[in-house]
């Protein structure tokens, strides 16, 4: 019975898989952050379309204690 040891080639392939995983994961995270920031930023056009036409005072919107 022959036992296989981790050789240099196995360590190199494990390192390549690790580096690729880090790069792909980091790229996916960066793309997700960029998407959220661009859609939820202050230049968001949907807020302009769906928001109130005129600015209302807070006491007309929030009815505290009454």
N, C-alpha and C positions, 0 to 999 in steps of 0.2 A: 504494500500500500504506500503510495507516494503522497506526501503532504505538500500542498502548494503554499509557498511563502509569498508574501507581498513583495514583489520585486520593484525595480525602478520604474518599469513601464506602468505598473498598476498605480504607483504613487503619482506619476506624471498625469495619467488619465484622470485620476481623482482630482488633481489640482486644476486641470482644464475644466472639468465639470463644475467645480466650485467657482472658478472665475466666471464662467459663462452664466451660471445661476445668479451670481451677484450682479453682473452687468444687466441681464435681462430683467431681474427683479427691480433693480434701481431704475431702469428705463421705464418700466411699467408704472412704478410709483411716481416718477417725475411727470409722466403723461397724465396720470390721474390728477395730480395736484394742479397741473396747468389747465386741465379741463374745468375743474371746480372753480379755480380762481377766475378764469375767463367768463364763466357763466354766472357767477355770483358777485362779480365785481361792481363797482359804482357805475360803470358804463352799461349796465344790464338794460337792454331795451324792453324786456317784458315788464319790468317794474313801471316804466313810463306808460305803457299801454294799459296796464290793469290797475294802476293806482288811482286815487281820487283826482278829479279834475282840478279842484282848488284845495289849497292847504287849509285844514280845519284846526281850530284850537283844541287842545287836548281835553278840555272839560266837556266838549260836545261828543267826543268819542268815548272817553273813559268816565263812567258814572260811578264814582266812589261814594259809598254810604247813602245812596238815595235813589 
